[in-house]
Amino acid sequence: RPVEAPGGRGLRRAEGKRRPGRSRGAPRAARTAETAQRIKRSRRLKANNRERNRMHNLNAALDALRDVLPTFPEDAKLTKIETLRFAHNYIWALTETLRLA
């Protein structure tokens, strides 16, 4: 409980009394470590979500590219690298066709 400080300089805590709530719970270092772990986990989850979205976008773009490339048979799905190589060669062939025409 607060008491008058000597010399009339305001209130001070009575000797032997602690502020309420300070001694409860884990020590400060443990709370800091727990908070750091929580932040680390949150950042990792966000990074995982960003990577998952990036891969979904990449796969959607490759699917759209496969749709415009002429392939035989029609139902054959090219791998990612095959799709990129085929697109490169197809663009080159179209460019050569225009150049020679």
C-alpha positions as CSV (number, residue, x, y, z in Angstrom):
1,R,0.0,0.0,0.0
2,P,1.4,3.5,-0.9
3,V,2.8,5.6,1.9
4,E,4.0,9.1,2.1
5,A,7.7,9.4,1.1
6,P,10.1,11.1,3.6
7,G,10.4,14.8,2.9
8,G,6.9,15.1,1.4
9,R,8.0,14.1,-2.1
10,G,4.9,12.1,-3.0
11,L,3.8,8.5,-2.5
12,R,6.0,5.4,-2.4
13,R,5.3,1.7,-2.0
14,A,5.4,0.3,1.5
15,E,8.5,-1.8,2.3
16,G,8.2,-5.5,1.4
17,K,5.2,-5.0,-0.9
18,R,5.3,-6.0,-4.5
19,R,3.3,-4.7,-7.4
20,P,0.3,-7.1,-8.1
21,G,0.8,-9.5,-11.0
22,R,4.6,-9.1,-11.3
23,S,5.5,-12.4,-9.5
24,R,2.8,-14.5,-11.3
25,G,3.4,-16.5,-14.4
26,A,6.6,-17.5,-16.1
27,P,9.8,-15.5,-15.8
28,R,10.4,-12.7,-18.3
29,A,13.0,-14.7,-20.2
30,A,10.6,-17.6,-20.6
31,R,7.8,-15.2,-21.8
32,T,10.2,-13.6,-24.3
33,A,11.3,-17.1,-25.6
34,E,7.6,-18.1,-25.9
35,T,6.8,-14.9,-27.8
36,A,9.8,-15.4,-30.1
37,Q,8.7,-18.9,-30.9
38,R,5.1,-17.7,-31.6
39,I,6.4,-15.0,-33.9
40,K,8.7,-17.5,-35.6
41,R,5.9,-19.9,-36.2
42,S,3.6,-17.2,-37.5
43,R,6.3,-16.0,-39.9
44,R,6.9,-19.6,-41.1
45,L,3.1,-20.1,-41.7
46,K,2.9,-16.9,-43.7
47,A,5.9,-17.8,-45.7
48,N,4.4,-21.3,-46.4
49,N,1.1,-19.6,-47.5
50,R,3.0,-17.3,-49.9
51,E,4.9,-20.2,-51.4
52,R,1.7,-22.3,-51.7
53,N,0.0,-19.4,-53.5
54,R,3.0,-18.8,-55.7
55,M,3.0,-22.5,-56.8
56,H,-0.8,-22.4,-57.4
57,N,-0.3,-19.3,-59.7
58,L,2.6,-20.9,-61.5
59,N,0.7,-24.2,-62.1
60,A,-2.4,-22.2,-63.3
61,A,-0.1,-20.3,-65.8
62,L,1.4,-23.5,-67.1
63,D,-2.1,-25.0,-67.5
64,A,-3.1,-21.9,-69.5
65,L,0.0,-22.3,-71.6
66,R,-0.7,-26.0,-72.3
67,D,-4.2,-25.1,-73.5
68,V,-2.8,-22.9,-76.3
69,L,0.0,-25.2,-77.4
70,P,-0.8,-27.7,-80.2
71,T,-0.1,-31.1,-78.7
72,F,-0.8,-34.6,-80.0
73,P,-2.6,-36.5,-78.5
74,E,-4.9,-33.9,-77.1
75,D,-5.2,-35.4,-73.6
76,A,-1.4,-35.8,-73.1
77,K,-0.3,-33.5,-70.3
78,L,3.2,-32.1,-70.7
79,T,5.5,-31.8,-67.7
80,K,6.5,-28.3,-66.6
81,I,9.8,-28.4,-68.3
82,E,8.4,-30.0,-71.5
83,T,5.7,-27.2,-71.6
84,L,8.4,-24.5,-71.4
85,R,10.6,-26.1,-74.0
86,F,7.7,-26.7,-76.3
87,A,6.5,-23.1,-76.0
88,H,10.0,-21.8,-76.7
89,N,10.4,-24.0,-79.8
90,Y,6.8,-23.2,-81.0
91,I,7.4,-19.4,-80.7
92,W,10.7,-19.8,-82.5
93,A,9.0,-21.8,-85.3
94,L,6.2,-19.2,-85.6
95,T,8.8,-16.4,-85.8
96,E,10.8,-18.3,-88.5
97,T,7.5,-18.8,-90.4
98,L,6.8,-15.1,-90.3
99,R,10.3,-14.2,-91.3
100,L,10.3,-16.5,-94.3
101,A,6.9,-15.4,-95.5
